[in-house]
Amino acid sequence: MLSVANALCMHVSSRHHLRSDAISALQASLADSLGVDIAGDTFELVELDDTAFDIVLVDGTKLVAYIDEEPFLTVEGANEFPPQRGVVTVDAGAVSFVSNGADVMRPGIVDADADIAPGDLVAIAEETHGKVLAIGRALTAGDDMRGSSGKVVESIHYVGDDLYTFSV
C-alpha cells in the first residue's frame, strides 16, 4: 500500500462537486464507521494523480480522503469532527514518533476501540488532549493492541506529510 508520505508530488487531475446521493453515501459511511456527522454546504471531490487516494473538500477544507477507495477522515477532518469509534490512543512518549509517520507499536498504546478489526482504518490520537496525529490501518484487533511488543497500526497519513501540507 502506498502511504501518503511516499507521494512525493501530488497533482490534481480533476475536481468536481459531489452529487447529493454521493454526499449522503459519504456521510452515512463516516457516521457508521466513526460515529461522526460531517456537515457542510459544498462537497468537492479532488482526484489526485500518482497517489493511492483522492480527497474531498468540505466547504473548501480537506476533511475526507478516499484511502483504497474507502472514505475516512483526514487528520484535519478528525480534529474538526472527532471520531467516536475507530480510535487508537497513544501515550506522550509515542507522540513524536507517530507525528513523524512511524507505525504504532503496542507499548505506546494506552487505549483502543475494542471493535477495531484487522484491516480497519483508524484515527491515532494522543492521550493528553485527544488530538488526532495520524490515520493508519489496524494490523490487529482493537482488544489485542495493548501490550509489550509488536507493530499494531501501519501509518498512512500523519501531521506534516504531503496530504497534510497539500493545498488546492
DSSP file (Angstrom, degrees, kcal/mol; ACC not computed):
  #  RESIDUE AA STRUCTURE BP1 BP2  ACC     N-H-->O    O-->H-N    N-H-->O    O-->H-N    TCO  KAPPA ALPHA  PHI   PSI    X-CA   Y-CA   Z-CA
    1    1 A M              0   0    0      0, 0.0     2,-0.5     0, 0.0    51,-0.0   0.000 360.0 360.0 360.0 136.4    0.0    0.0    0.0
    2    2 A L        -     0   0    0      2,-0.0     2,-0.2     3,-0.0    50,-0.2  -0.736 360.0-147.2 -84.5 123.4    1.3    3.5   -0.9
    3    3 A S    >   -     0   0    0     -2,-0.5     3,-0.9     1,-0.1     4,-0.4  -0.495  23.4-113.7 -85.6 162.5    1.3    5.8    2.1
    4    4 A V  G >  S+     0   0    0    152,-2.3     3,-1.6     1,-0.2   158,-0.2   0.864 115.5  62.5 -60.9 -36.4    0.6    9.5    1.8
    5    5 A A  G 3  S+     0   0    0    151,-0.6    -1,-0.2     1,-0.3   152,-0.1   0.779  98.8  55.6 -62.9 -26.7    4.2   10.2    2.9
    6    6 A N  G <  S+     0   0    0     -3,-0.9     2,-1.4     1,-0.1    -1,-0.3   0.550  80.6  97.2 -84.2  -7.0    5.5    8.3   -0.2
    7    7 A A    <   -     0   0    0     -3,-1.6     3,-0.2    -4,-0.4    -1,-0.1  -0.670  53.2-179.2 -84.0  92.8    3.6   10.5   -2.6
    8    8 A L        +     0   0    0     -2,-1.4     2,-0.4     1,-0.2    -1,-0.2   0.821  68.0  23.5 -65.8 -32.8    6.4   13.0   -3.4
    9    9 A C        -     0   0    0     41,-0.2     2,-0.6    -3,-0.1    -1,-0.2  -0.965  68.3-162.2-141.7 117.9    4.4   15.1   -5.7
   10   10 A M        -     0   0    0     -2,-0.4     2,-0.4    -3,-0.2    40,-0.1  -0.897  11.1-179.2-108.2 125.4    0.6   15.5   -5.7
   11   11 A H  E     -A   49   0A   0     38,-0.6    38,-3.1    -2,-0.6     2,-0.4  -0.968  29.0-120.5-122.9 137.6   -1.1   16.9   -8.8
   12   12 A V  E     +A   48   0A   0     -2,-0.4    36,-0.3    36,-0.2     3,-0.1  -0.617  25.8 179.6 -75.4 124.5   -4.8   17.5   -9.2
   13   13 A S  E     -     0   0A   0     34,-3.2     2,-0.3    -2,-0.4    35,-0.2   0.775  68.1 -11.2 -94.6 -31.8   -6.2   15.5  -12.1
   14   14 A S  E     -A   47   0A   0     33,-1.4    33,-2.6     2,-0.0    -1,-0.4  -0.985  52.5-158.5-161.8 158.9   -9.8   16.7  -11.7
   15   15 A R  E     +A   46   0A   0     -2,-0.3     2,-0.3    31,-0.2    31,-0.2  -0.996  22.7 155.2-139.0 133.1  -12.2   18.5   -9.4
   16   16 A H  E     -A   45   0A   0     29,-2.0    29,-2.7    -2,-0.4     2,-0.2  -0.984  42.5-103.1-157.4 151.9  -15.9   18.3   -9.3
   17   17 A H  E     -A   44   0A   0     -2,-0.3    27,-0.3    27,-0.3     2,-0.2  -0.484  41.4-117.1 -72.8 141.5  -18.8   18.7   -6.9
   18   18 A L        -     0   0    0     25,-2.9    25,-0.2    -2,-0.2    -1,-0.1  -0.529  26.1-115.7 -78.3 145.3  -20.4   15.6   -5.5
   19   19 A R     >  -     0   0    0     -2,-0.2     4,-2.2     1,-0.1     3,-0.3  -0.350  31.6-105.5 -71.9 161.3  -24.0   14.8   -6.3
   20   20 A S  H  > S+     0   0    0      1,-0.2     4,-2.4     2,-0.2     5,-0.1   0.846 120.8  53.2 -61.0 -35.6  -26.4   14.7   -3.3
   21   21 A D  H  > S+     0   0    0      2,-0.2     4,-2.0     1,-0.2    -1,-0.2   0.873 109.5  48.6 -69.2 -35.0  -26.6   10.9   -3.4
   22   22 A A  H  > S+     0   0    0     -3,-0.3     4,-2.3     2,-0.2    -2,-0.2   0.874 111.3  50.4 -69.7 -37.3  -22.7   10.6   -3.2
   23   23 A I  H  X S+     0   0    0     -4,-2.2     4,-2.8     2,-0.2     5,-0.2   0.930 110.4  49.5 -64.2 -45.3  -22.7   13.1   -0.3
   24   24 A S  H  X S+     0   0    0     -4,-2.4     4,-2.4     1,-0.2    -2,-0.2   0.900 111.5  48.8 -61.0 -41.3  -25.3   11.1    1.5
   25   25 A A  H  X S+     0   0    0     -4,-2.0     4,-2.3     2,-0.2    -1,-0.2   0.902 112.4  48.6 -65.6 -41.2  -23.3    7.9    1.0
   26   26 A L  H  X S+     0   0    0     -4,-2.3     4,-2.2     2,-0.2     5,-0.2   0.935 113.1  47.0 -62.8 -48.0  -20.1    9.5    2.2
   27   27 A Q  H  X S+     0   0    0     -4,-2.8     4,-2.2     1,-0.2    -2,-0.2   0.895 112.7  49.5 -62.5 -41.1  -21.9   10.9    5.3
   28   28 A A  H  X S+     0   0    0     -4,-2.4     4,-2.3    -5,-0.2    -1,-0.2   0.897 110.1  51.0 -65.9 -40.6  -23.5    7.6    6.1
   29   29 A S  H  X S+     0   0    0     -4,-2.3     4,-2.7     2,-0.2     5,-0.3   0.925 113.2  44.2 -62.5 -45.8  -20.2    5.7    5.7
   30   30 A L  H  X>S+     0   0    0     -4,-2.2     4,-2.2     2,-0.2     6,-1.1   0.855 113.1  51.5 -69.4 -35.0  -18.4    8.1    8.1
   31   31 A A  H  X5S+     0   0    0     -4,-2.2     4,-1.0     4,-0.2    -1,-0.2   0.904 114.2  44.6 -65.9 -40.8  -21.3    8.0   10.6
   32   32 A D  H  <5S+     0   0    0     -4,-2.3    -2,-0.2    -5,-0.2    -1,-0.2   0.932 122.0  34.8 -69.3 -47.2  -21.3    4.2   10.6
   33   33 A S  H  <5S+     0   0    0     -4,-2.7    -2,-0.2    -5,-0.2    -3,-0.2   0.842 137.2  15.3 -80.4 -33.2  -17.5    3.7   10.8
   34   34 A L  H  <5S-     0   0    0     -4,-2.2    50,-3.2    -5,-0.3    51,-1.4   0.532  91.9-120.6-121.1 -10.4  -16.6    6.7   13.1
   35   35 A G     << +     0   0    0     -4,-1.0     2,-0.3    -5,-0.7    -4,-0.2   0.825  67.2 134.7  71.6  30.3  -19.8    8.0   14.6
   36   36 A V        -     0   0    0     -6,-1.1     2,-0.7    -9,-0.1    -1,-0.3  -0.847  50.9-145.5-114.5 151.5  -19.3   11.4   13.1
   37   37 A D        -     0   0    0     -2,-0.3     2,-0.5    -3,-0.1    -9,-0.1  -0.876  17.3-160.3-115.0  95.4  -21.7   13.7   11.4
   38   38 A I        -     0   0    0     -2,-0.7     2,-0.4   -11,-0.2    -7,-0.1  -0.652  15.7-178.1 -78.6 122.6  -19.9   15.6    8.6
   39   39 A A        +     0   0    0     -2,-0.5     2,-0.3    19,-0.1     3,-0.1  -0.919  13.7 133.0-122.8 149.2  -21.9   18.7    7.6
   40   40 A G        -     0   0    0     -2,-0.4     3,-0.1     1,-0.1    -2,-0.0  -0.953  53.4-119.6-179.1 166.5  -21.2   21.3    5.0
   41   41 A D  S    S+     0   0    0     -2,-0.3     2,-0.4     1,-0.2    -1,-0.1   0.812  97.7  32.8 -87.9 -34.2  -22.6   23.3    2.2
   42   42 A T        -     0   0    0     -3,-0.1    17,-2.5     2,-0.0     2,-0.5  -0.981  57.5-170.8-129.8 138.8  -20.3   22.1   -0.5
   43   43 A F  E     - B   0  58A   0     -2,-0.4   -25,-2.9   -25,-0.2     2,-0.5  -0.983  13.4-176.9-126.3 116.0  -18.5   18.7   -1.1
   44   44 A E  E     -AB  17  57A   0     13,-2.7    13,-3.1    -2,-0.5     2,-0.5  -0.963  18.4-142.6-122.6 122.8  -15.9   18.7   -3.8
   45   45 A L  E     -AB  16  56A   0    -29,-2.7   -29,-2.0    -2,-0.5     2,-0.6  -0.705  13.4-164.2 -82.8 128.1  -14.0   15.6   -4.9
   46   46 A V  E     -AB  15  55A   0      9,-3.4     9,-2.3    -2,-0.5     2,-0.4  -0.950   6.1-156.2-114.7 110.8  -10.4   16.3   -5.8
   47   47 A E  E     -A   14   0A   0    -33,-2.6   -34,-3.2    -2,-0.6   -33,-1.4  -0.742  11.1-154.6 -89.5 132.5   -8.8   13.4   -7.8
   48   48 A L  E >   -A   12   0A   0      5,-0.5     3,-0.6    -2,-0.4   -36,-0.2  -0.854   9.9-126.8-111.9 141.3   -5.0   13.3   -7.5
   49   49 A D  E 3  S+A   11   0A   0    -38,-3.1   -38,-0.6    -2,-0.4     3,-0.1  -0.545  87.3  10.1 -79.3 148.2   -2.5   11.8   -9.9
   50   50 A D  T 3  S+     0   0    0     -2,-0.2     2,-0.3     1,-0.2    -1,-0.2   0.767 103.4 105.1  57.5  32.8    0.1    9.2   -8.8
   51   51 A T  S <  S-     0   0    0     -3,-0.6    -1,-0.2     2,-0.1   -47,-0.1  -0.923  73.5-128.2-133.9 163.7   -1.5    8.7   -5.3
   52   52 A A  S    S+     0   0    0     -2,-0.3    16,-1.4   -50,-0.2    17,-0.3   0.211  89.2  47.9 -92.9  14.7   -3.5    5.9   -3.8
   53   53 A F  E     - C   0  67A   0     14,-0.2    -5,-0.5    15,-0.1     2,-0.3  -0.949  60.2-150.9-148.3 164.6   -6.1    8.3   -2.6
   54   54 A D  E     - C   0  66A   0     12,-1.0    12,-3.3    -2,-0.3     2,-0.3  -0.879  23.8-134.2-128.5 163.9   -8.4   11.2   -3.5
   55   55 A I  E     -BC  46  65A   0     -9,-2.3    -9,-3.4    -2,-0.3     2,-0.5  -0.857   1.4-143.0-123.1 157.9   -9.7   13.9   -1.2
   56   56 A V  E     -BC  45  64A   0      8,-3.1     8,-1.6    -2,-0.3     7,-1.3  -0.981  12.5-149.8-119.3 123.5  -13.0   15.6   -0.5
   57   57 A L  E     -BC  44  62A   0    -13,-3.1   -13,-2.7    -2,-0.5     2,-0.6  -0.813   7.8-161.9 -89.5 126.1  -13.1   19.2    0.3
   58   58 A V  E >  S-BC  43  61A   0      3,-3.0     3,-1.6    -2,-0.6   -15,-0.2  -0.949  81.9 -19.1-110.2 114.4  -16.0   20.1    2.6
   59   59 A D  T 3  S-     0   0    0    -17,-2.5    -1,-0.2    -2,-0.6   -16,-0.1   0.866 131.8 -51.5  51.8  38.9  -16.6   23.9    2.4
   60   60 A G  T 3  S+     0   0    0    -18,-0.2     2,-0.4     1,-0.2    -1,-0.3   0.406 116.1 111.6  85.8  -1.4  -13.1   24.2    1.0
   61   61 A T  E <  S-C   58   0A   0     -3,-1.6    -3,-3.0    16,-0.0     2,-1.6  -0.894  73.3-121.2-109.9 135.5  -11.3   22.2    3.7
   62   62 A K  E     +C   57   0A   0     -2,-0.4    15,-0.4    -5,-0.2    14,-0.2  -0.552  54.5 146.1 -77.3  90.4   -9.7   18.8    3.1
   63   63 A L  E     +     0   0A   0     -2,-1.6    11,-2.4    -7,-1.3     2,-0.4   0.701  55.5  43.4 -98.8 -24.5  -11.7   16.8    5.6
   64   64 A V  E     -CD  56  73A   0     -8,-1.6    -8,-3.1     9,-0.3     2,-0.4  -0.958  56.5-169.9-130.6 141.9  -12.0   13.4    3.9
   65   65 A A  E     -CD  55  72A   0      7,-3.2     7,-2.0    -2,-0.4     2,-0.9  -0.984  22.9-134.5-125.1 141.7   -9.7   11.1    2.0
   66   66 A Y  E     -CD  54  71A   0    -12,-3.3   -12,-1.0    -2,-0.4     2,-0.6  -0.869  27.7-171.0 -91.3 109.8  -10.6    8.0    0.0
   67   67 A I  E >  S-CD  53  70A   0      3,-2.8     3,-1.6    -2,-0.9   -14,-0.2  -0.918  76.3 -14.3-106.8 117.4   -7.9    5.6    1.1
   68   68 A D  T 3  S-     0   0    0    -16,-1.4    -1,-0.2    -2,-0.6   -15,-0.1   0.906 130.6 -57.2  50.9  43.1   -8.0    2.4   -1.0
   69   69 A E  T 3  S+     0   0    0    -17,-0.3    -1,-0.3    -3,-0.3   -16,-0.1   0.558 116.0 118.0  66.7  12.8  -11.5    3.7   -2.2
   70   70 A E  E <   -D   67   0A   0     -3,-1.6    -3,-2.8   -41,-0.0     2,-0.2  -0.937  66.1-125.1-109.3 125.7  -12.7    3.8    1.4
   71   71 A P  E     +D   66   0A   0      0, 0.0     2,-0.3     0, 0.0    -5,-0.2  -0.487  42.0 155.7 -71.9 137.2  -13.8    7.2    2.8
   72   72 A F  E     -D   65   0A   0     -7,-2.0    -7,-3.2    -2,-0.2     2,-0.1  -0.977  44.7 -91.6-153.6 156.0  -12.1    8.2    6.0
   73   73 A L  E     -D   64   0A   0     -2,-0.3    -9,-0.3    -9,-0.2     2,-0.1  -0.394  34.8-130.3 -68.6 145.7  -11.3   11.5    7.8
   74   74 A T     >  -     0   0    0    -11,-2.4     4,-2.9     1,-0.1     5,-0.2  -0.361  36.9 -96.9 -77.5 173.3   -8.0   13.2    7.2
   75   75 A V  H  > S+     0   0    0      1,-0.2     4,-1.5     2,-0.2    57,-0.2   0.935 130.9  48.5 -56.8 -45.2   -6.0   14.3   10.2
   76   76 A E  H  > S+     0   0    0    -14,-0.2     4,-1.4     1,-0.2    -1,-0.2   0.911 112.2  48.3 -61.1 -43.4   -7.5   17.7    9.8
   77   77 A G  H  > S+     0   0    0    -15,-0.4     4,-2.9     1,-0.2    -2,-0.2   0.889 109.0  52.7 -64.5 -40.3  -11.0   16.2    9.4
   78   78 A A  H  < S+     0   0    0     -4,-2.9    -1,-0.2     1,-0.2    -2,-0.2   0.782 110.1  48.8 -68.9 -26.4  -10.6   14.0   12.5
   79   79 A N  H  < S+     0   0    0     -4,-1.5    -1,-0.2    -5,-0.2    -2,-0.2   0.763 115.4  43.5 -83.0 -25.0   -9.6   17.1   14.6
   80   80 A E  H  < S+     0   0    0     -4,-1.4    -2,-0.2     1,-0.3    -3,-0.2   0.838 130.0  26.3 -83.0 -36.2  -12.6   19.1   13.3
   81   81 A F  S  < S-     0   0    0     -4,-2.9    -1,-0.3    -5,-0.2    -2,-0.1  -0.751  90.9-146.0-125.8  81.3  -15.0   16.2   13.7
   82   82 A P        -     0   0    0      0, 0.0    -3,-0.1     0, 0.0    -4,-0.1  -0.232  19.9-119.3 -56.8 125.7  -13.5   14.0   16.5
   83   83 A P        -     0   0    0      0, 0.0   -48,-0.2     0, 0.0     3,-0.1  -0.341  17.3-161.7 -65.6 144.0  -14.3   10.3   15.8
   84   84 A Q  S    S+     0   0    0    -50,-3.2     2,-0.3     1,-0.1   -49,-0.2   0.591  78.2  30.5 -97.6 -16.8  -16.3    8.4   18.4
   85   85 A R  S    S+     0   0    0    -51,-1.4    38,-0.1     1,-0.1    -1,-0.1  -0.899 103.0  42.1-135.4 163.8  -15.2    5.0   17.1
   86   86 A G  S    S+     0   0    0     -2,-0.3    37,-2.6     1,-0.2     2,-0.4   0.823  77.3 144.2  71.6  31.9  -12.1    3.6   15.4
   87   87 A V  E     -e  123   0B   0     35,-0.2    26,-2.0    -3,-0.1     2,-0.5  -0.882  34.7-166.7-111.9 135.9   -9.7    5.5   17.7
   88   88 A V  E     -eF 124 112B   0     35,-2.9    37,-2.7    -2,-0.4     2,-0.5  -0.984  15.7-152.3-114.5 126.9   -6.3    4.3   19.0
   89   89 A T  E     -eF 125 111B   0     22,-3.2    21,-2.7    -2,-0.5    22,-1.5  -0.875   9.4-163.5-107.4 130.7   -4.9    6.4   21.7
   90   90 A V  E     -eF 126 109B   0     35,-3.0    37,-1.9    -2,-0.5    19,-0.2  -0.770  18.7-113.6-111.5 156.5   -1.1    6.7   22.3
   91   91 A D    >>  -     0   0    0     17,-2.8     3,-1.5    -2,-0.3     4,-0.7  -0.259  38.3 -95.5 -80.6 172.4    0.9    8.0   25.3
   92   92 A A  H >> S+     0   0    0      1,-0.3     3,-0.6     2,-0.2     4,-0.5   0.808 121.2  62.2 -59.1 -32.6    3.1   11.1   25.3
   93   93 A G  H 34 S+     0   0    0      1,-0.2     4,-0.3     2,-0.1    -1,-0.3   0.742 104.9  46.9 -67.0 -22.8    6.2    9.0   24.6
   94   94 A A  H <> S+     0   0    0     -3,-1.5     4,-2.8    14,-0.2     5,-0.3   0.611  88.3  88.8 -92.1 -13.8    4.8    7.9   21.2
   95   95 A V  H <X S+     0   0    0     -4,-0.7     4,-2.7    -3,-0.6     5,-0.2   0.900  87.6  46.0 -55.9 -50.1    3.6   11.4   20.0
   96   96 A S  H  X S+     0   0    0     -4,-0.5     4,-0.7     1,-0.2    -1,-0.2   0.872 115.8  47.4 -65.2 -35.1    6.8   12.5   18.3
   97   97 A F  H >4>S+     0   0    0     -4,-0.3     5,-2.4    -3,-0.2     3,-0.8   0.952 114.9  44.0 -68.5 -50.0    7.2    9.2   16.5
   98   98 A V  H ><5S+     0   0    0     -4,-2.8     3,-1.7     1,-0.3    -2,-0.2   0.881 109.9  56.9 -63.5 -39.1    3.6    9.0   15.3
   99   99 A S  H 3<5S+     0   0    0     -4,-2.7    -1,-0.3    -5,-0.3    -2,-0.2   0.717 106.3  51.3 -65.4 -20.3    3.7   12.6   14.3
  100  100 A N  T <<5S-     0   0    0     -3,-0.8    -1,-0.3    -4,-0.7    -2,-0.2   0.248 128.7 -94.1-101.3  11.1    6.6   11.9   12.1
  101  101 A G  T < 5S+     0   0    0     -3,-1.7    54,-0.2     1,-0.3    -3,-0.2   0.522  70.9 152.0  95.6   6.1    4.9    8.9   10.3
  102  102 A A      < -     0   0    0     -5,-2.4    -1,-0.3    -6,-0.2     2,-0.1  -0.376  50.1-108.6 -68.5 148.5    6.1    6.0   12.4
  103  103 A D        -     0   0    0     52,-0.1     2,-0.5    51,-0.1    51,-0.2  -0.362  41.4-101.7 -67.1 158.6    3.9    2.9   12.7
  104  104 A V  E     -G  153   0B   0     49,-2.5    48,-2.9    -6,-0.1    49,-1.5  -0.737  34.7-157.8 -93.5 130.2    2.3    2.4   16.1
  105  105 A M  E >   -G  151   0B   0     -2,-0.5     3,-1.3    46,-0.3     4,-0.4  -0.752  26.8-113.5-104.7 151.7    3.8   -0.1   18.4
  106  106 A R  G >  S+     0   0    0     44,-3.0     3,-1.9    -2,-0.3    41,-0.6   0.863 109.5  62.1 -51.5 -45.4    2.0   -1.8   21.3
  107  107 A P  G 3  S+     0   0    0      0, 0.0    -1,-0.2     0, 0.0   -13,-0.1   0.777 102.2  52.9 -59.3 -23.9    4.0   -0.2   24.1
  108  108 A G  G <  S+     0   0    0     -3,-1.3   -17,-2.8   -15,-0.1     2,-0.4   0.549  87.7  99.5 -86.2  -6.7    2.8    3.2   23.2
  109  109 A I  E <   +F   90   0B   0     -3,-1.9   -19,-0.3    -4,-0.4    38,-0.2  -0.673  36.2 170.0 -89.4 129.2   -0.9    2.4   23.2
  110  110 A V  E    S+     0   0B   0    -21,-2.7     2,-0.3    -2,-0.4   -20,-0.2   0.616  72.1   3.2-105.4 -20.2   -3.0    3.4   26.2
  111  111 A D  E     -F   89   0B   0    -22,-1.5   -22,-3.2    34,-0.0    -1,-0.4  -0.975  56.9-177.2-162.6 150.3   -6.4    2.7   24.7
  112  112 A A  E     -F   88   0B   0     -2,-0.3   -24,-0.2   -24,-0.2     2,-0.2  -0.974  40.7 -99.7-151.7 139.5   -8.0    1.3   21.6
  113  113 A D    >   -     0   0    0    -26,-2.0     3,-1.8    -2,-0.3    29,-0.2  -0.412  30.2-142.1 -57.5 122.5  -11.6    0.8   20.5
  114  114 A A  T 3  S+     0   0    0      1,-0.3    29,-0.6    28,-0.2    28,-0.2   0.701  96.2  64.7 -64.2 -20.1  -12.4   -2.8   21.1
  115  115 A D  T 3  S+     0   0    0     27,-0.1    -1,-0.3    26,-0.1     2,-0.2   0.465  73.1 117.2 -85.0  -0.9  -14.5   -3.0   17.9
  116  116 A I    <   -     0   0    0     -3,-1.8    26,-2.5   -29,-0.1    27,-0.4  -0.485  49.6-161.3 -67.5 133.5  -11.5   -2.3   15.6
  117  117 A A    >   -     0   0    0     24,-0.2     3,-2.3    -2,-0.2    21,-0.2  -0.822  33.6 -83.6-111.9 154.5  -10.8   -5.3   13.3
  118  118 A P  T 3  S+     0   0    0      0, 0.0    21,-0.2     0, 0.0     3,-0.1  -0.343 119.0  27.2 -55.4 134.7   -7.6   -6.1   11.5
  119  119 A G  T 3  S+     0   0    0     19,-3.1    20,-0.1     1,-0.3     2,-0.1   0.206  90.1 131.4  95.0 -14.6   -7.5   -4.0    8.2
  120  120 A D    <   -     0   0    0     -3,-2.3    18,-3.2    17,-0.1    -1,-0.3  -0.396  61.8-117.9 -69.1 146.5   -9.8   -1.2    9.6
  121  121 A L  E     - H   0 137B   0     16,-0.2     2,-0.3    -3,-0.1    16,-0.2  -0.671  40.3-171.2 -77.5 141.7   -8.7    2.4    9.1
  122  122 A V  E     - H   0 136B   0     14,-2.9    14,-2.5    -2,-0.3     2,-0.4  -0.951  25.4-126.7-136.6 154.0   -8.2    4.1   12.5
  123  123 A A  E     -eH  87 135B   0    -37,-2.6   -35,-2.9    -2,-0.3     2,-0.6  -0.864  23.1-147.2 -96.5 134.6   -7.5    7.5   13.9
  124  124 A I  E     -eH  88 134B   0     10,-3.1     9,-3.2    -2,-0.4    10,-1.4  -0.916  23.1-179.3-108.7 114.8   -4.5    7.7   16.1
  125  125 A A  E     -eH  89 132B   0    -37,-2.7   -35,-3.0    -2,-0.6     2,-0.3  -0.778  27.2-118.9-115.2 155.3   -4.9   10.3   18.9
  126  126 A E  E  >  -e   90   0B   0      5,-2.4     4,-1.4    -2,-0.3   -35,-0.2  -0.688  22.8-131.0 -91.5 149.8   -2.7   11.5   21.7
  127  127 A E  T  4 S+     0   0    0    -37,-1.9   -36,-0.1    -2,-0.3    -1,-0.1   0.781  93.8  61.0 -75.8 -27.7   -4.0   10.9   25.3
  128  128 A T  T  4 S+     0   0    0      1,-0.2    -1,-0.2     3,-0.1   -37,-0.0   0.947 128.1   3.3 -68.1 -50.2   -3.5   14.4   26.8
  129  129 A H  T  4 S-     0   0    0      2,-0.1    -2,-0.2    -3,-0.0    -1,-0.2   0.473  93.0-119.9-116.0  -6.7   -5.7   16.5   24.6
  130  130 A G     <  +     0   0    0     -4,-1.4     2,-0.2     1,-0.2    -3,-0.1   0.610  55.3 158.4  77.2  11.7   -7.3   13.9   22.3
  131  131 A K        -     0   0    0     -5,-0.1    -5,-2.4    -6,-0.1     2,-0.4  -0.476  44.0-120.0 -71.6 137.9   -5.8   15.5   19.1
  132  132 A V  E     +H  125   0B   0     -7,-0.2    -7,-0.3   -57,-0.2   -53,-0.1  -0.668  32.3 176.0 -81.0 128.2   -5.5   13.1   16.2
  133  133 A L  E     -     0   0B   0     -9,-3.2    26,-2.1    -2,-0.4     2,-0.3   0.680  60.6  -2.6-102.0 -26.5   -1.9   12.8   15.0
  134  134 A A  E     -HI 124 158B   0    -10,-1.4   -10,-3.1    24,-0.2     2,-0.4  -0.976  54.2-127.6-160.8 165.5   -2.3   10.3   12.2
  135  135 A I  E     +HI 123 157B   0     22,-3.4    21,-2.9    -2,-0.3    22,-2.0  -0.978  39.5 161.5-120.7 137.6   -4.5    7.9   10.3
  136  136 A G  E     -HI 122 155B   0    -14,-2.5   -14,-2.9    -2,-0.4     2,-0.5  -0.855  39.4-104.1-146.1-179.4   -3.5    4.3    9.9
  137  137 A R  E     -HI 121 154B   0     17,-2.5    17,-2.7    -2,-0.3   -16,-0.2  -0.968  38.1-120.9-115.6 125.5   -4.6    0.7    9.1
  138  138 A A  E     - I   0 153B   0    -18,-3.2   -19,-3.1    -2,-0.5    15,-0.3  -0.391  20.7-171.6 -65.2 134.5   -5.0   -1.7   12.0
  139  139 A L  S    S+     0   0    0     13,-3.4     2,-0.3   -21,-0.2    14,-0.2   0.509  74.2  21.0-100.6  -9.9   -2.8   -4.8   11.8
  140  140 A T  S    S-     0   0    0     12,-0.8   -21,-0.1   -23,-0.1    -1,-0.1  -0.919  97.9 -74.1-148.1 170.0   -4.6   -6.5   14.8
  141  141 A A    >   -     0   0    0     -2,-0.3     3,-1.9     1,-0.1   -24,-0.2  -0.347  42.8-116.0 -69.1 151.0   -7.9   -6.3   16.6
  142  142 A G  G >  S+     0   0    0    -26,-2.5     3,-1.3     1,-0.3     4,-0.3   0.847 115.1  54.8 -56.5 -38.5   -8.5   -3.4   19.0
  143  143 A D  G 3  S+     0   0    0    -29,-0.6    -1,-0.3   -27,-0.4   -29,-0.1   0.500 109.3  49.9 -77.6  -0.9   -8.7   -5.6   22.1
  144  144 A D  G <  S+     0   0    0     -3,-1.9    -1,-0.2     1,-0.1    -2,-0.2   0.221  85.7  90.6-114.0  11.0   -5.3   -7.0   21.2
  145  145 A M    <   +     0   0    0     -3,-1.3     2,-0.3    -4,-0.1   -36,-0.2   0.816  67.8  78.1 -82.6 -30.4   -3.4   -3.7   20.6
  146  146 A R        +     0   0    0     -4,-0.3     2,-0.3   -34,-0.1   -40,-0.1  -0.580  65.6  92.5 -81.4 141.8   -2.1   -3.1   24.2
  147  147 A G  S    S-     0   0    0    -41,-0.6   -38,-0.2    -2,-0.3     3,-0.1  -0.989  79.5 -72.8 165.1-165.6    0.9   -5.0   25.2
  148  148 A S  S    S+     0   0    0     -2,-0.3     2,-0.3     1,-0.2    -1,-0.1   0.661  97.6  12.2-100.1 -17.6    4.7   -5.0   25.4
  149  149 A S  S    S+     0   0    0    -43,-0.1    -1,-0.2    -3,-0.1     2,-0.0  -0.999  78.2  62.2-157.8 156.8    5.9   -5.5   21.9
  150  150 A G        -     0   0    0     -2,-0.3   -44,-3.0    -3,-0.1     2,-0.4   0.026  68.6 -83.2 109.4 149.1    4.9   -5.5   18.2
  151  151 A K  E     +G  105   0B   0    -46,-0.2   -46,-0.3     1,-0.1     3,-0.1  -0.699  42.2 167.3 -83.9 133.7    3.6   -3.2   15.5
  152  152 A V  E     +     0   0B   0    -48,-2.9   -13,-3.4    -2,-0.4   -12,-0.8   0.566  60.7  40.1-124.9 -17.1   -0.2   -2.9   15.6
  153  153 A V  E     -GI 104 138B   0    -49,-1.5   -49,-2.5   -15,-0.3     2,-0.6  -0.987  66.2-145.2-138.7 128.5   -1.1    0.1   13.3
  154  154 A E  E     - I   0 137B   0    -17,-2.7   -17,-2.5    -2,-0.4     2,-0.2  -0.813  27.4-124.7 -90.3 124.2    0.5    0.9    9.9
  155  155 A S  E     + I   0 136B   0     -2,-0.6   -19,-0.3   -19,-0.2     3,-0.1  -0.458  38.1 163.3 -70.7 136.4    0.7    4.7    9.4
  156  156 A I  E     +     0   0B   0    -21,-2.9  -152,-2.3     1,-0.4  -151,-0.6   0.682  67.5  11.7-117.9 -43.0   -0.9    6.0    6.3
  157  157 A H  E     + I   0 135B   0    -22,-2.0   -22,-3.4  -153,-0.2    -1,-0.4  -0.998  69.9 168.5-145.2 133.4   -1.3    9.8    6.8
  158  158 A Y  E >   - I   0 134B   0     -2,-0.3     3,-2.2   -24,-0.3     6,-0.4  -0.929  44.5 -67.1-145.7 165.7    0.1   12.0    9.6
  159  159 A V  T 3  S+     0   0    0    -26,-2.1     3,-0.1    -2,-0.3   -26,-0.0  -0.306 119.0  15.4 -53.6 127.0    0.7   15.6   10.7
  160  160 A G  T 3  S+     0   0    0      1,-0.2    -1,-0.3     2,-0.0   -60,-0.0   0.360  94.2 126.1  90.1  -5.6    3.1   17.3    8.3
  161  161 A D  S <> S-     0   0    0     -3,-2.2     4,-2.1     1,-0.1    -1,-0.2  -0.114  80.3 -85.9 -76.7-177.0    3.0   14.7    5.4
  162  162 A D  H  > S+     0   0    0      1,-0.2     4,-1.0  -158,-0.2  -157,-0.1   0.878 129.0  47.3 -59.7 -40.2    2.3   15.7    1.8
  163  163 A L  H  4 S+     0   0    0      2,-0.2     3,-0.4     1,-0.2    -1,-0.2   0.919 110.4  52.4 -67.8 -41.9   -1.5   15.4    2.3
  164  164 A Y  H  4 S+     0   0    0     -6,-0.4    -2,-0.2     1,-0.2    -1,-0.2   0.882 118.4  36.4 -61.1 -39.4   -1.4   17.5    5.5
  165  165 A T  H  < S+     0   0    0     -4,-2.1    -1,-0.2     2,-0.0    -2,-0.2   0.538  93.0 113.9 -92.0  -7.8    0.5   20.3    3.8
  166  166 A F     <  -     0   0    0     -4,-1.0     2,-0.4    -3,-0.4  -104,-0.1  -0.389  44.2-172.7 -67.5 136.9   -1.2   20.0    0.4
  167  167 A S              0   0    0     -2,-0.1    -2,-0.0     1,-0.1    -3,-0.0  -0.988 360.0 360.0-131.3 145.8   -3.4   22.9   -0.7
  168  168 A V              0   0    0     -2,-0.4    -1,-0.1  -108,-0.2    -2,-0.0   0.387 360.0 360.0-109.6 360.0   -5.7   23.2   -3.7
